Each structure stands twice: as C-alpha cells, then as structure tokens.
Amino acid sequence: MSKIACVITDMFEDVEFTQPVNALKKEGHEVTNIEWEAGKEVTGKQGEAKVAIDKSIDEVNPGDFDALFIPGGFSPDQLRADDNFVKFAKYFMDNEKPVFAICHGPQLLITAKSLEGRHATGFKSIQVDMEYAGATVQDKEVVVCQDQLVTSRQPDDIPAFNKEMTRILSK
C-alpha cells in the first residue's frame, strides 16, 4: 500500500486530520506525520485530537513517499512560512504525485506556487488567494484535477474528499 506524508502542526482542524487518516489506514495505507520536531505531540484547534509527530521535516525525503496529505485549520498557514515545508509540498506537485488538501490546506500549495493551471477548491476565505495563484476555483465539495490533486472546502466535505483520495490511491 501507499506511504503518505502528512504535514501538520498545532491548530489543525481536528476532523480534517482524524477522518481522512482513519480512511487511509482502513485501506491499509501508512501515514507519517511530519512537523518541525519528531516525537512531540500537536493538538487540533478544537482540542479533540492529539497527533504524535513521527519525523521532523529535516529527516524526510519527499521521494520516499507516494502521496502528500495536508489537513486544514491554521496548520498549513504556519507551515508555509517555512521553506522546507514549501519545497516538500512543491516536490509532490512538480512530480505529479497525489496531493490531498482540505480546507486551508491549499495555502501551502499557494506558497509553493503549484496551483497555476489547476482546478481546485478550498475554504471560502482562501478561494480568492487560490485564484490569484492561478487556480480555477470551483465551489464544490471535492475537486479532482488530473487524478493527482484532490481538494475540498470544509469538514462537511470529508466523505467526498475521502472517497476521491482513496480512489486515486487504489490505482
């Protein structure tokens, strides 16, 4: 099965991590949580989910993973301030590996300058930013671009997001 890199830090949207990761693991995929510091624990903005960090960004090579998952919340905005996370995300987009980004997740892809010419969606407040980054934004529960990029807007969209994410990984 696939090895999925999940880039995450404090203030992620709890269910936008837990539900997709549960769906991935149910299908037999391996998820590696990546942040600045391996061994620490990060907490969702609702305080419901706590996530153990498996590896630091300095310990990982994007080429060792089959896909990238970016949960929403305030986490992607914090991560995009670090060039290491930006380059990590850009690698997946440039090498046409699957990328799954929900809610505010596309913020990391905006900073990586990886949305130009792509069809995508995201949380309402970042849709204009996505357009400025060159994406064709569609306001629907899930947008799949070239069977590589899967994006959704918000927690209500998680079932459709999970369905498309697992479909692409099963290919």
VMD Tcl script that draws the C-alpha trace (Angstrom):
set ca {
  {0.00 0.00 0.00}
  {0.97 3.66 -0.23}
  {3.19 5.69 2.07}
  {1.50 9.02 2.80}
  {3.31 12.07 4.18}
  {1.09 14.25 6.37}
  {2.45 17.72 7.12}
  {0.87 19.06 10.28}
  {1.38 21.29 13.30}
  {-0.70 22.70 16.15}
  {-4.10 24.25 15.42}
  {-5.02 21.85 12.61}
  {-8.75 21.23 12.15}
  {-9.30 18.07 14.22}
  {-11.74 16.15 11.99}
  {-9.88 17.18 8.83}
  {-6.99 15.09 10.13}
  {-8.70 12.27 12.01}
  {-11.35 11.27 9.47}
  {-9.10 11.22 6.36}
  {-6.29 9.44 8.24}
  {-8.76 6.83 9.52}
  {-9.96 6.31 5.93}
  {-6.37 5.94 4.69}
  {-5.40 3.49 7.41}
  {-8.60 1.48 6.87}
  {-7.43 0.96 3.28}
  {-4.02 -0.20 4.52}
  {-2.02 2.94 3.77}
  {0.80 4.10 6.05}
  {0.68 7.72 7.27}
  {3.79 9.52 8.54}
  {3.13 12.73 10.49}
  {5.76 15.40 9.78}
  {6.40 18.63 11.68}
  {9.46 20.54 12.90}
  {10.18 18.18 15.79}
  {9.90 14.39 15.81}
  {8.47 12.83 18.95}
  {6.36 15.79 20.02}
  {2.58 15.93 20.08}
  {0.49 18.53 18.27}
  {-3.07 19.47 19.18}
  {-6.04 20.32 16.98}
  {-7.71 23.70 17.32}
  {-10.82 22.07 18.82}
  {-8.63 20.32 21.40}
  {-10.17 16.96 20.48}
  {-7.30 15.41 18.52}
  {-3.69 14.99 19.54}
  {-1.22 13.76 16.95}
  {2.20 12.23 17.58}
  {4.85 13.53 15.18}
  {6.79 10.70 13.57}
  {9.50 12.64 11.73}
  {10.90 16.14 11.51}
  {10.89 17.88 8.13}
  {14.70 17.69 8.21}
  {14.59 13.87 8.46}
  {12.40 13.16 5.44}
  {12.83 12.98 1.71}
  {9.67 13.58 -0.35}
  {10.84 10.91 -2.79}
  {10.27 8.29 -0.09}
  {6.50 8.92 -0.12}
  {3.75 8.10 -2.59}
  {1.40 10.98 -1.70}
  {1.01 14.11 0.43}
  {-1.89 14.93 2.77}
  {-2.40 18.49 4.08}
  {-5.16 18.86 6.69}
  {-6.75 22.25 7.20}
  {-7.11 24.63 10.10}
  {-4.33 27.08 10.97}
  {-1.62 24.43 10.50}
  {-0.98 25.00 6.74}
  {-0.60 28.75 7.26}
  {2.08 28.15 9.89}
  {3.88 25.54 7.79}
  {4.02 27.68 4.67}
  {6.23 30.18 6.48}
  {8.99 27.53 6.39}
  {10.76 26.99 3.07}
  {11.40 23.33 3.92}
  {7.67 22.59 4.01}
  {7.08 24.66 0.88}
  {9.75 22.74 -1.06}
  {8.41 19.44 0.30}
  {4.89 20.19 -0.98}
  {6.19 21.54 -4.29}
  {8.05 18.28 -4.92}
  {4.79 16.30 -4.93}
  {3.07 18.75 -7.26}
  {6.04 19.00 -9.64}
  {6.47 15.22 -9.76}
  {2.75 14.59 -10.25}
  {2.39 12.55 -7.08}
  {-1.05 12.63 -5.42}
  {-1.72 15.61 -3.14}
  {-4.76 15.77 -0.87}
  {-5.54 19.20 0.65}
  {-8.65 20.15 2.57}
  {-9.98 23.49 3.80}
  {-6.94 25.76 4.37}
  {-4.55 23.03 3.14}
  {-4.14 24.66 -0.29}
  {-2.40 27.62 1.41}
  {0.78 25.56 1.41}
  {0.32 24.93 -2.34}
  {-0.25 28.65 -2.95}
  {3.10 29.46 -1.34}
  {4.72 26.61 -3.30}
  {3.42 28.31 -6.48}
  {1.89 25.00 -7.52}
  {-1.72 25.88 -8.31}
  {-1.33 27.67 -11.64}
  {-3.48 25.99 -14.28}
  {-5.03 23.60 -11.74}
  {-8.68 23.09 -10.86}
  {-9.14 23.19 -7.09}
  {-11.22 24.32 -4.15}
  {-10.58 25.39 -0.59}
  {-12.16 27.15 2.34}
  {-14.18 30.19 1.23}
  {-11.74 32.69 2.74}
  {-8.79 31.41 0.65}
  {-10.57 30.92 -2.67}
  {-9.58 34.38 -3.94}
  {-5.97 33.69 -2.93}
  {-6.15 30.45 -4.91}
  {-7.44 32.36 -7.95}
  {-4.57 34.86 -7.63}
  {-2.23 31.84 -7.56}
  {-3.60 30.80 -10.95}
  {-6.08 28.09 -9.97}
  {-9.52 27.68 -11.48}
  {-11.54 27.56 -8.28}
  {-14.74 25.57 -8.15}
  {-17.02 25.95 -5.15}
  {-17.98 22.29 -4.70}
  {-17.40 19.60 -2.09}
  {-14.49 17.96 -3.88}
  {-12.44 18.90 -6.92}
  {-10.12 16.39 -8.57}
  {-7.53 17.74 -11.00}
  {-5.79 15.32 -13.36}
  {-6.27 12.48 -10.88}
  {-3.43 13.99 -8.87}
  {-4.75 16.89 -6.81}
  {-7.78 16.38 -4.57}
  {-9.14 19.41 -2.71}
  {-12.20 20.07 -0.53}
  {-13.62 23.12 1.25}
  {-14.59 22.18 4.81}
  {-15.42 19.40 7.28}
  {-18.83 18.72 5.68}
  {-16.96 17.70 2.51}
  {-14.85 14.99 4.20}
  {-16.87 11.98 2.92}
  {-16.43 13.09 -0.72}
  {-12.78 14.00 -0.06}
  {-12.05 10.59 1.47}
  {-13.78 8.79 -1.40}
  {-11.67 10.52 -4.05}
  {-8.46 10.25 -2.03}
  {-8.81 6.50 -1.58}
  {-9.92 6.05 -5.21}
  {-6.74 7.69 -6.51}
  {-4.54 5.66 -4.19}
  {-6.16 2.42 -5.32}
  {-4.97 2.97 -8.91}
}
mol new
graphics top color blue
foreach p $ca { graphics top sphere $p radius 0.5 }
foreach p [lrange $ca 0 end-1] q [lrange $ca 1 end] { graphics top cylinder $p $q radius 0.2 }
display resetview
